[in-house]
Amino acid sequence: MKCVICKNSETEPGTTTVTLERGAMTLVIKGVPAQVCTNCGEAYVDEKTTRELLETAETEAHAGAQVEVREYRAA
């Protein structure tokens, strides 16, 4: 797909790091599959993966985590 940020390049499969914040909690998930722009590095995460990330964040928030860093694992 064409990058909507730089409008100069196509994206390629790759990985990114996603940081989610909610209240006092910060969740960092590394190695998230994404489409990454070869020019500017902007990453696009698909809907299914985003849903999984948000479910993980919800679980961590309920568990009382304040800072959590983990590797991505598909559900």
N, CA, C and O atoms as CSV, one atom per row, in Angstrom:
chain,resi,resn,atom,element,x,y,z
A,1,MET,N,N,0.846,-1.181,0.000
A,1,MET,CA,C,0.000,0.000,0.000
A,1,MET,C,C,0.891,1.244,0.000
A,1,MET,O,O,2.030,1.200,0.465
A,2,LYS,N,N,0.380,2.316,-0.509
A,2,LYS,CA,C,1.119,3.580,-0.547
A,2,LYS,C,C,1.060,4.226,0.841
A,2,LYS,O,O,-0.007,4.269,1.454
A,3,CYS,N,N,2.177,4.721,1.333
A,3,CYS,CA,C,2.235,5.382,2.639
A,3,CYS,C,C,1.404,6.669,2.608
A,3,CYS,O,O,1.582,7.508,1.725
A,4,VAL,N,N,0.497,6.816,3.576
A,4,VAL,CA,C,-0.339,8.018,3.615
A,4,VAL,C,C,0.372,9.189,4.298
A,4,VAL,O,O,-0.106,10.322,4.240
A,5,ILE,N,N,1.503,8.922,4.941
A,5,ILE,CA,C,2.250,10.000,5.610
A,5,ILE,C,C,3.175,10.709,4.623
A,5,ILE,O,O,3.033,11.911,4.397
A,6,CYS,N,N,4.123,9.973,4.032
A,6,CYS,CA,C,5.091,10.618,3.132
A,6,CYS,C,C,4.629,10.620,1.678
A,6,CYS,O,O,5.102,11.425,0.876
A,7,LYS,N,N,3.711,9.723,1.337
A,7,LYS,CA,C,3.163,9.610,-0.017
A,7,LYS,C,C,4.230,9.315,-1.078
A,7,LYS,O,O,3.995,9.528,-2.267
A,8,ASN,N,N,5.398,8.828,-0.654
A,8,ASN,CA,C,6.488,8.593,-1.587
A,8,ASN,C,C,6.800,7.127,-1.839
A,8,ASN,O,O,7.375,6.787,-2.873
A,9,SER,N,N,6.431,6.257,-0.912
A,9,SER,CA,C,6.852,4.860,-1.031
A,9,SER,C,C,5.724,3.904,-0.712
A,9,SER,O,O,4.689,4.278,-0.161
A,10,GLU,N,N,5.962,2.667,-1.075
A,10,GLU,CA,C,5.065,1.573,-0.726
A,10,GLU,C,C,5.518,0.986,0.613
A,10,GLU,O,O,6.668,1.144,1.021
A,11,THR,N,N,4.591,0.310,1.280
A,11,THR,CA,C,4.937,-0.357,2.528
A,11,THR,C,C,5.341,-1.794,2.239
A,11,THR,O,O,4.981,-2.364,1.209
A,12,GLU,N,N,6.098,-2.367,3.172
A,12,GLU,CA,C,6.526,-3.755,3.089
A,12,GLU,C,C,6.243,-4.415,4.427
A,12,GLU,O,O,6.194,-3.738,5.453
A,13,PRO,N,N,6.054,-5.740,4.428
A,13,PRO,CA,C,5.866,-6.424,5.705
A,13,PRO,C,C,7.094,-6.238,6.593
A,13,PRO,O,O,8.230,-6.306,6.123
A,14,GLY,N,N,6.850,-6.004,7.874
A,14,GLY,CA,C,7.924,-5.834,8.839
A,14,GLY,C,C,7.354,-5.884,10.241
A,14,GLY,O,O,6.275,-6.433,10.462
A,15,THR,N,N,8.073,-5.315,11.180
A,15,THR,CA,C,7.596,-5.259,12.562
A,15,THR,C,C,7.806,-3.856,13.103
A,15,THR,O,O,8.586,-3.069,12.566
A,16,THR,N,N,7.086,-3.562,14.184
A,16,THR,CA,C,7.185,-2.271,14.834
A,16,THR,C,C,7.028,-2.449,16.334
A,16,THR,O,O,6.676,-3.531,16.805
A,17,THR,N,N,7.285,-1.403,17.070
A,17,THR,CA,C,7.038,-1.379,18.504
A,17,THR,C,C,5.842,-0.481,18.746
A,17,THR,O,O,5.788,0.647,18.254
A,18,VAL,N,N,4.878,-0.990,19.513
A,18,VAL,CA,C,3.660,-0.240,19.819
A,18,VAL,C,C,3.673,0.118,21.299
A,18,VAL,O,O,3.901,-0.745,22.147
A,19,THR,N,N,3.431,1.382,21.610
A,19,THR,CA,C,3.334,1.850,22.985
A,19,THR,C,C,1.911,2.309,23.235
A,19,THR,O,O,1.389,3.175,22.531
A,20,LEU,N,N,1.287,1.716,24.250
A,20,LEU,CA,C,-0.083,2.078,24.631
A,20,LEU,C,C,-0.055,2.630,26.044
A,20,LEU,O,O,0.589,2.061,26.925
A,21,GLU,N,N,-0.748,3.731,26.263
A,21,GLU,CA,C,-0.826,4.337,27.588
A,21,GLU,C,C,-2.280,4.443,28.012
A,21,GLU,O,O,-3.152,4.781,27.212
A,22,ARG,N,N,-2.525,4.152,29.270
A,22,ARG,CA,C,-3.866,4.283,29.828
A,22,ARG,C,C,-3.705,4.642,31.301
A,22,ARG,O,O,-3.220,3.839,32.098
A,23,GLY,N,N,-4.116,5.850,31.649
A,23,GLY,CA,C,-3.927,6.304,33.026
A,23,GLY,C,C,-2.456,6.253,33.382
A,23,GLY,O,O,-1.622,6.846,32.697
A,24,ALA,N,N,-2.135,5.537,34.463
A,24,ALA,CA,C,-0.746,5.424,34.915
A,24,ALA,C,C,-0.008,4.270,34.248
A,24,ALA,O,O,1.188,4.097,34.478
A,25,MET,N,N,-0.693,3.477,33.426
A,25,MET,CA,C,-0.075,2.309,32.816
A,25,MET,C,C,0.532,2.651,31.460
A,25,MET,O,O,-0.058,3.380,30.662
A,26,THR,N,N,1.728,2.106,31.216
A,26,THR,CA,C,2.376,2.176,29.912
A,26,THR,C,C,2.723,0.756,29.505
A,26,THR,O,O,3.419,0.047,30.231
A,27,LEU,N,N,2.239,0.343,28.345
A,27,LEU,CA,C,2.481,-0.992,27.822
A,27,LEU,C,C,3.251,-0.859,26.516
A,27,LEU,O,O,2.794,-0.195,25.586
A,28,VAL,N,N,4.416,-1.486,26.447
A,28,VAL,CA,C,5.248,-1.462,25.245
A,28,VAL,C,C,5.301,-2.883,24.692
A,28,VAL,O,O,5.697,-3.812,25.395
A,29,ILE,N,N,4.903,-3.050,23.440
A,29,ILE,CA,C,4.918,-4.361,22.812
A,29,ILE,C,C,5.828,-4.293,21.590
A,29,ILE,O,O,5.594,-3.521,20.660
A,30,LYS,N,N,6.864,-5.116,21.617
A,30,LYS,CA,C,7.860,-5.133,20.545
A,30,LYS,C,C,7.562,-6.249,19.553
A,30,LYS,O,O,6.914,-7.238,19.895
A,31,GLY,N,N,8.029,-6.087,18.345
A,31,GLY,CA,C,7.909,-7.136,17.335
A,31,GLY,C,C,6.511,-7.319,16.794
A,31,GLY,O,O,6.138,-8.424,16.401
A,32,VAL,N,N,5.729,-6.250,16.769
A,32,VAL,CA,C,4.355,-6.321,16.272
A,32,VAL,C,C,4.384,-6.340,14.744
A,32,VAL,O,O,4.999,-5.467,14.131
A,33,PRO,N,N,3.721,-7.332,14.114
A,33,PRO,CA,C,3.704,-7.355,12.653
A,33,PRO,C,C,2.969,-6.136,12.095
A,33,PRO,O,O,1.914,-5.743,12.595
A,34,ALA,N,N,3.545,-5.555,11.060
A,34,ALA,CA,C,2.969,-4.341,10.473
A,34,ALA,C,C,3.430,-4.191,9.036
A,34,ALA,O,O,4.353,-4.869,8.586
A,35,GLN,N,N,2.776,-3.297,8.332
A,35,GLN,CA,C,3.241,-2.847,7.024
A,35,GLN,C,C,4.049,-1.579,7.299
A,35,GLN,O,O,3.525,-0.634,7.888
A,36,VAL,N,N,5.302,-1.545,6.887
A,36,VAL,CA,C,6.200,-0.444,7.230
A,36,VAL,C,C,6.664,0.265,5.957
A,36,VAL,O,O,7.098,-0.377,5.001
A,37,CYS,N,N,6.567,1.587,5.955
A,37,CYS,CA,C,7.004,2.390,4.815
A,37,CYS,C,C,8.523,2.303,4.672
A,37,CYS,O,O,9.259,2.473,5.644
A,38,THR,N,N,8.977,2.038,3.460
A,38,THR,CA,C,10.413,1.926,3.204
A,38,THR,C,C,11.100,3.286,3.188
A,38,THR,O,O,12.327,3.360,3.268
A,39,ASN,N,N,10.322,4.364,3.085
A,39,ASN,CA,C,10.897,5.704,3.031
A,39,ASN,C,C,10.940,6.368,4.413
A,39,ASN,O,O,12.005,6.786,4.869
A,40,CYS,N,N,9.796,6.461,5.069
A,40,CYS,CA,C,9.733,7.225,6.325
A,40,CYS,C,C,9.625,6.363,7.580
A,40,CYS,O,O,9.776,6.862,8.696
A,41,GLY,N,N,9.361,5.059,7.396
A,41,GLY,CA,C,9.293,4.157,8.540
A,41,GLY,C,C,7.942,4.107,9.243
A,41,GLY,O,O,7.802,3.411,10.249
A,42,GLU,N,N,6.948,4.826,8.738
A,42,GLU,CA,C,5.612,4.780,9.342
A,42,GLU,C,C,5.091,3.348,9.286
A,42,GLU,O,O,5.204,2.679,8.259
A,43,ALA,N,N,4.515,2.880,10.408
A,43,ALA,CA,C,4.030,1.503,10.492
A,43,ALA,C,C,2.511,1.477,10.562
A,43,ALA,O,O,1.890,2.305,11.229
A,44,TYR,N,N,1.925,0.512,9.863
A,44,TYR,CA,C,0.482,0.335,9.829
A,44,TYR,C,C,0.161,-1.070,10.342
A,44,TYR,O,O,0.584,-2.066,9.755
A,45,VAL,N,N,-0.590,-1.138,11.440
A,45,VAL,CA,C,-0.956,-2.410,12.056
A,45,VAL,C,C,-2.384,-2.742,11.631
A,45,VAL,O,O,-3.260,-1.878,11.663
A,46,ASP,N,N,-2.621,-3.998,11.231
A,46,ASP,CA,C,-3.954,-4.368,10.761
A,46,ASP,C,C,-4.970,-4.447,11.910
A,46,ASP,O,O,-4.607,-4.430,13.086
A,47,GLU,N,N,-6.241,-4.534,11.534
A,47,GLU,CA,C,-7.336,-4.484,12.506
A,47,GLU,C,C,-7.293,-5.642,13.505
A,47,GLU,O,O,-7.515,-5.431,14.697
A,48,LYS,N,N,-7.012,-6.854,13.041
A,48,LYS,CA,C,-6.971,-8.022,13.923
A,48,LYS,C,C,-5.868,-7.867,14.973
A,48,LYS,O,O,-6.090,-8.121,16.157
A,49,THR,N,N,-4.699,-7.456,14.538
A,49,THR,CA,C,-3.576,-7.274,15.458
A,49,THR,C,C,-3.872,-6.146,16.438
A,49,THR,O,O,-3.551,-6.258,17.621
A,50,THR,N,N,-4.474,-5.069,15.966
A,50,THR,CA,C,-4.833,-3.959,16.843
A,50,THR,C,C,-5.801,-4.425,17.912
A,50,THR,O,O,-5.663,-4.056,19.079
A,51,ARG,N,N,-6.776,-5.229,17.530
A,51,ARG,CA,C,-7.746,-5.761,18.496
A,51,ARG,C,C,-7.024,-6.590,19.564
A,51,ARG,O,O,-7.330,-6.470,20.751
A,52,GLU,N,N,-6.072,-7.426,19.150
A,52,GLU,CA,C,-5.295,-8.233,20.095
A,52,GLU,C,C,-4.488,-7.356,21.043
A,52,GLU,O,O,-4.410,-7.636,22.239
A,53,LEU,N,N,-3.889,-6.297,20.512
A,53,LEU,CA,C,-3.104,-5.390,21.348
A,53,LEU,C,C,-3.976,-4.698,22.386
A,53,LEU,O,O,-3.580,-4.563,23.543
A,54,LEU,N,N,-5.155,-4.260,21.978
A,54,LEU,CA,C,-6.059,-3.590,22.904
A,54,LEU,C,C,-6.583,-4.547,23.972
A,54,LEU,O,O,-6.768,-4.144,25.121
A,55,GLU,N,N,-6.823,-5.803,23.610
A,55,GLU,CA,C,-7.242,-6.803,24.597
A,55,GLU,C,C,-6.128,-7.051,25.607
A,55,GLU,O,O,-6.390,-7.176,26.803
A,56,THR,N,N,-4.894,-7.124,25.134
A,56,THR,CA,C,-3.744,-7.295,26.030
A,56,THR,C,C,-3.635,-6.113,26.978
A,56,THR,O,O,-3.400,-6.293,28.173
A,57,ALA,N,N,-3.802,-4.912,26.455
A,57,ALA,CA,C,-3.723,-3.711,27.286
A,57,ALA,C,C,-4.808,-3.722,28.360
A,57,ALA,O,O,-4.557,-3.349,29.506
A,58,GLU,N,N,-5.997,-4.143,27.992
A,58,GLU,CA,C,-7.105,-4.210,28.946
A,58,GLU,C,C,-6.795,-5.203,30.068
A,58,GLU,O,O,-7.039,-4.924,31.242
A,59,THR,N,N,-6.260,-6.354,29.696
A,59,THR,CA,C,-5.887,-7.369,30.690
A,59,THR,C,C,-4.824,-6.836,31.637
A,59,THR,O,O,-4.927,-7.008,32.851
A,60,GLU,N,N,-3.808,-6.191,31.089
A,60,GLU,CA,C,-2.727,-5.650,31.916
A,60,GLU,C,C,-3.233,-4.541,32.833
A,60,GLU,O,O,-2.808,-4.445,33.984
A,61,ALA,N,N,-4.124,-3.719,32.338
A,61,ALA,CA,C,-4.678,-2.634,33.156
A,61,ALA,C,C,-5.450,-3.207,34.339
A,61,ALA,O,O,-5.331,-2.716,35.461
A,62,HIS,N,N,-6.242,-4.246,34.084
A,62,HIS,CA,C,-7.005,-4.870,35.167
A,62,HIS,C,C,-6.096,-5.575,36.167
A,62,HIS,O,O,-6.445,-5.703,37.340
A,63,ALA,N,N,-4.929,-6.032,35.708
A,63,ALA,CA,C,-3.975,-6.702,36.588
A,63,ALA,C,C,-3.171,-5.707,37.428
A,63,ALA,O,O,-2.431,-6.101,38.329
A,64,GLY,N,N,-3.323,-4.420,37.127
A,64,GLY,CA,C,-2.636,-3.392,37.912
A,64,GLY,C,C,-1.239,-3.050,37.435
A,64,GLY,O,O,-0.475,-2.417,38.164
A,65,ALA,N,N,-0.893,-3.456,36.223
A,65,ALA,CA,C,0.444,-3.151,35.702
A,65,ALA,C,C,0.613,-1.646,35.535
A,65,ALA,O,O,-0.319,-0.938,35.155
A,66,GLN,N,N,1.826,-1.173,35.830
A,66,GLN,CA,C,2.127,0.239,35.598
A,66,GLN,C,C,3.018,0.390,34.377
A,66,GLN,O,O,2.785,1.256,33.534
A,67,VAL,N,N,4.042,-0.455,34.284
A,67,VAL,CA,C,4.909,-0.461,33.104
A,67,VAL,C,C,5.139,-1.916,32.742
A,67,VAL,O,O,5.566,-2.716,33.574
A,68,GLU,N,N,4.854,-2.248,31.505
A,68,GLU,CA,C,5.001,-3.625,31.031
A,68,GLU,C,C,5.639,-3.571,29.651
A,68,GLU,O,O,5.185,-2.828,28.780
A,69,VAL,N,N,6.696,-4.360,29.450
A,69,VAL,CA,C,7.348,-4.465,28.148
A,69,VAL,C,C,7.339,-5.942,27.778
A,69,VAL,O,O,7.762,-6.790,28.564
A,70,ARG,N,N,6.859,-6.241,26.587
A,70,ARG,CA,C,6.782,-7.642,26.174
A,70,ARG,C,C,6.948,-7.770,24.672
A,70,ARG,O,O,6.852,-6.787,23.937
A,71,GLU,N,N,7.200,-9.000,24.222
A,71,GLU,CA,C,7.257,-9.325,22.803
A,71,GLU,C,C,5.860,-9.696,22.345
A,71,GLU,O,O,5.085,-10.265,23.113
A,72,TYR,N,N,5.535,-9.381,21.110
A,72,TYR,CA,C,4.237,-9.712,20.546
A,72,TYR,C,C,4.134,-11.208,20.320
A,72,TYR,O,O,5.070,-11.839,19.831
A,73,ARG,N,N,2.983,-11.773,20.683
A,73,ARG,CA,C,2.638,-13.153,20.368
A,73,ARG,C,C,1.218,-13.164,19.855
A,73,ARG,O,O,0.312,-12.653,20.513
A,74,ALA,N,N,1.017,-13.743,18.685
A,74,ALA,CA,C,-0.334,-13.801,18.111
A,74,ALA,C,C,-1.212,-14.681,18.982
A,74,ALA,O,O,-0.764,-15.700,19.508
A,75,ALA,N,N,-2.461,-14.279,19.128
A,75,ALA,CA,C,-3.403,-15.048,19.961
A,75,ALA,C,C,-3.818,-16.329,19.305
A,75,ALA,O,O,-4.604,-17.087,19.874
